[in-house]
């Protein structure tokens, strides 16, 4: 199974700052179907809308799309966690009422 991960800068239509990653208002440098201008009230939903409307042009054979927002990503191995992940001990899975059967810990 092919996996592609990339960050998306949201609200790009509202700001001149360019951090040189995918934005929620362009596809391959061209305007595309987006709601980037609504980012102040919709937040990360502008990226989700962009994915819904445009991602298949980049990856036409994609079968599954998984979206991670920085506030909801967990890392259960501190040594493999980035600074903005929530690092927890493997035993803490039950604290979040997550089913360990569906958690991949590498």
BELFENGI-V88457 format. One record per residue. N is the residue number from 1. RES is the residue in one letter. PHI is phi in radians with two decimals (* if undefined). D_FIRST is the distance of its C-alpha to the first C-alpha in Angstrom with 1 decimal. Layout:
BEGIN
N/RES/PHI/D_FIRST ; N/RES/PHI/D_FIRST
END
This chain:
BEGIN
1/X/*/0.0 ; 2/X/-1.45/3.8 ; 3/X/-2.18/6.5 ; 4/X/-2.26/10.1 ; 5/X/-2.17/13.1 ; 6/X/-2.72/16.6 ; 7/X/-1.37/20.0 ; 8/X/-2.24/22.1 ; 9/X/-1.40/25.9 ; 10/X/-1.66/27.4 ; 11/X/1.24/30.9 ; 12/X/-1.06/31.1 ; 13/X/-1.13/33.5 ; 14/X/-1.69/35.9 ; 15/X/-2.39/36.0 ; 16/X/-1.48/36.6 ; 17/X/-1.08/34.7 ; 18/X/-2.07/31.9 ; 19/X/-1.81/29.6 ; 20/X/1.05/27.5 ; 21/X/-2.29/24.1 ; 22/X/-0.98/22.6 ; 23/X/-2.05/25.3 ; 24/X/-1.51/25.6 ; 25/X/-2.28/28.0 ; 26/X/-2.41/26.6 ; 27/X/-2.35/23.8 ; 28/X/0.92/24.0 ; 29/X/1.38/27.5 ; 30/X/-1.95/28.7 ; 31/X/-1.02/29.8 ; 32/X/-2.58/27.5 ; 33/X/-1.13/27.6 ; 34/X/-2.75/28.0 ; 35/X/-2.23/30.3 ; 36/X/-0.93/30.4 ; 37/X/-1.14/34.2 ; 38/X/-1.69/33.9 ; 39/X/-1.03/32.2 ; 40/X/-1.07/35.5 ; 41/X/-1.88/35.4 ; 42/X/-1.87/31.7 ; 43/X/0.89/30.1 ; 44/X/-1.17/26.3 ; 45/X/-1.11/26.3 ; 46/X/-1.14/26.9 ; 47/X/-1.22/23.4 ; 48/X/-1.09/21.9 ; 49/X/-1.10/24.0 ; 50/X/-1.02/22.9 ; 51/X/-1.06/19.2 ; 52/X/-0.99/20.2 ; 53/X/-1.51/22.3 ; 54/X/-2.25/20.6 ; 55/X/-1.06/17.0 ; 56/X/-1.16/16.0 ; 57/X/-1.23/18.4 ; 58/X/-1.41/16.3 ; 59/X/-2.27/12.9 ; 60/X/-1.11/14.0 ; 61/X/-1.69/10.9 ; 62/X/-1.09/9.5 ; 63/X/-1.75/9.3 ; 64/X/-2.18/10.0 ; 65/X/-2.15/12.2 ; 66/X/-2.12/13.5 ; 67/X/-1.94/16.8 ; 68/X/-2.01/18.5 ; 69/X/-1.84/22.2 ; 70/X/-0.98/23.9 ; 71/X/-1.46/26.3 ; 72/X/-2.16/23.8 ; 73/X/-1.77/21.5 ; 74/X/-1.92/22.4 ; 75/X/-2.22/22.2 ; 76/X/-1.72/23.6 ; 77/X/-2.19/24.1 ; 78/X/-0.97/26.8 ; 79/X/-1.17/26.1 ; 80/X/-1.81/22.6 ; 81/X/-1.52/23.8 ; 82/X/-1.53/24.7 ; 83/X/-1.07/28.2 ; 84/X/-1.74/27.2 ; 85/X/-1.47/25.1 ; 86/X/-1.56/26.9 ; 87/X/-1.58/27.1 ; 88/X/-2.36/28.1 ; 89/X/-1.17/28.7 ; 90/X/-0.95/26.2 ; 91/X/-1.20/29.2 ; 92/X/-1.34/29.3 ; 93/X/-0.94/26.4 ; 94/X/-1.15/29.0 ; 95/X/-1.09/31.0 ; 96/X/-1.74/28.4 ; 97/X/0.95/28.2 ; 98/X/-1.61/24.4 ; 99/X/-1.48/23.1 ; 100/X/-1.05/22.1 ; 101/X/-1.08/20.0 ; 102/X/-1.81/17.4 ; 103/X/-1.79/17.7 ; 104/X/-1.75/15.6 ; 105/X/-2.04/18.2 ; 106/X/-1.90/17.3
END
